[in-house]
Amino acid sequence: QVQLVESGGGLVQAGGSLRLSCAASGNIFKSSAMCWYRQAPGQQRELVATITTGDSTNYADSVKGRFTISRDNAKNTVYLQMNSLKSEDTAVYYCYLNPDITTVYYWGQGTQVTVSS
């Protein structure tokens, strides 16, 4: 069983920065695509950023140029650097792991990010 533990959320003023971390247990991290999702109150969960096992990245249009996803396979950790934060970035941010060539997936428990305007 894989466990994902997010950290780094908090309250920040608009224009500020935060870095989220997600640490994975087990030994499948290196062979897994990793994603960050977010869910604002009353809204559906949306995909924010993806990083593949080959370090290819993809971003939602709303965060392009402001957010950066990265991974450290030695630490089994994926990061989301968030800059120039806006009030509309306020949400619970979730880490997601999907081992390659499987339909299995795992979610973290989420970390709250609140951006005050």
C-alpha positions as CSV (number, residue, x, y, z in Angstrom):
1,Q,0.0,0.0,0.0
2,V,1.4,3.4,-1.0
3,Q,0.9,6.4,1.3
4,L,1.2,10.0,0.1
5,V,1.8,12.7,2.6
6,E,1.5,16.3,1.5
7,S,3.0,19.3,3.3
8,G,3.7,23.0,2.7
9,G,0.2,24.5,2.5
10,G,-0.8,27.5,4.4
11,L,-2.0,31.1,4.2
12,V,-0.2,33.5,1.9
13,Q,-0.9,37.0,0.5
14,A,-1.6,37.4,-3.1
15,G,1.6,37.6,-5.1
16,G,3.4,35.4,-2.7
17,S,4.9,31.9,-3.0
18,L,4.5,28.5,-1.5
19,R,6.2,25.2,-2.2
20,L,4.1,22.0,-1.7
21,S,5.8,18.7,-1.1
22,C,4.4,15.1,-1.4
23,A,6.4,12.2,0.0
24,A,5.5,8.7,-1.1
25,S,6.1,5.5,0.8
26,G,7.1,2.2,-0.9
27,N,9.3,1.7,-3.9
28,I,7.1,2.5,-6.9
29,F,7.7,6.3,-7.0
30,K,10.4,6.1,-9.6
31,S,8.1,4.3,-12.0
32,S,5.1,6.5,-11.4
33,A,3.7,9.6,-13.0
34,M,2.9,12.2,-10.4
35,C,0.2,14.9,-10.4
36,W,-1.1,17.7,-8.3
37,Y,-4.8,18.3,-8.3
38,R,-6.8,21.0,-6.5
39,Q,-10.3,21.4,-5.3
40,A,-11.9,24.7,-4.3
41,P,-15.1,24.8,-2.3
42,G,-18.1,23.9,-4.3
43,Q,-16.0,23.0,-7.4
44,Q,-14.8,19.8,-9.0
45,R,-11.3,18.6,-8.5
46,E,-9.1,19.8,-11.3
47,L,-5.7,18.7,-12.6
48,V,-3.0,21.4,-11.9
49,A,0.3,19.8,-13.1
50,T,1.7,16.4,-14.1
51,I,5.3,15.1,-14.3
52,T,6.1,11.8,-15.9
53,T,8.8,9.3,-15.1
54,G,10.8,10.9,-17.9
55,D,10.4,14.3,-16.3
56,S,8.0,15.7,-18.9
57,T,5.7,18.2,-17.4
58,N,2.2,19.6,-18.2
59,Y,0.2,22.3,-16.6
60,A,-3.3,23.7,-16.5
61,D,-3.6,26.9,-18.5
62,S,-4.5,28.8,-15.3
63,V,-1.1,28.1,-13.7
64,K,1.3,28.1,-16.6
65,G,4.2,30.3,-16.0
66,R,3.5,30.5,-12.3
67,F,3.7,26.9,-11.0
68,T,6.5,24.4,-11.5
69,I,6.2,20.7,-10.7
70,S,9.4,18.7,-10.1
71,R,10.4,15.4,-8.6
72,D,13.3,14.0,-6.6
73,N,13.4,10.2,-7.1
74,A,16.1,9.8,-4.4
75,K,13.6,11.2,-1.8
76,N,10.4,9.8,-3.3
77,T,9.1,13.3,-3.3
78,V,7.3,15.5,-5.8
79,Y,7.1,19.3,-5.4
80,L,4.9,22.1,-6.6
81,Q,6.5,25.5,-6.5
82,M,3.7,28.1,-6.7
83,N,4.6,31.7,-7.4
84,S,2.6,34.8,-8.0
85,L,-0.3,33.3,-6.2
86,K,-3.8,34.6,-6.7
87,S,-6.9,34.4,-4.6
88,E,-8.4,32.0,-7.2
89,D,-5.6,29.5,-6.4
90,T,-7.2,29.0,-3.0
91,A,-8.0,25.3,-2.7
92,V,-7.1,22.0,-1.1
93,Y,-4.2,20.6,-3.1
94,Y,-3.9,16.8,-3.6
95,C,-1.0,14.7,-4.6
96,Y,-1.7,11.8,-7.0
97,L,0.4,8.8,-8.0
98,N,-0.1,6.5,-10.9
99,P,2.4,3.7,-11.6
100,D,3.2,3.4,-15.3
101,I,1.2,1.0,-17.4
102,T,-1.3,0.4,-14.6
103,T,-4.8,1.7,-13.8
104,V,-3.9,1.8,-10.1
105,Y,-3.7,5.2,-8.5
106,Y,-3.3,6.7,-5.0
107,W,-4.3,10.0,-3.5
108,G,-2.8,12.0,-0.7
109,Q,-4.9,13.5,2.1
110,G,-4.7,17.1,0.8
111,T,-3.1,20.3,2.0
112,Q,-5.0,23.6,2.3
113,V,-3.7,26.6,0.4
114,T,-5.3,29.9,1.1
115,V,-4.4,33.1,-0.8
116,S,-5.6,36.3,0.7
117,S,-6.2,39.3,-1.5
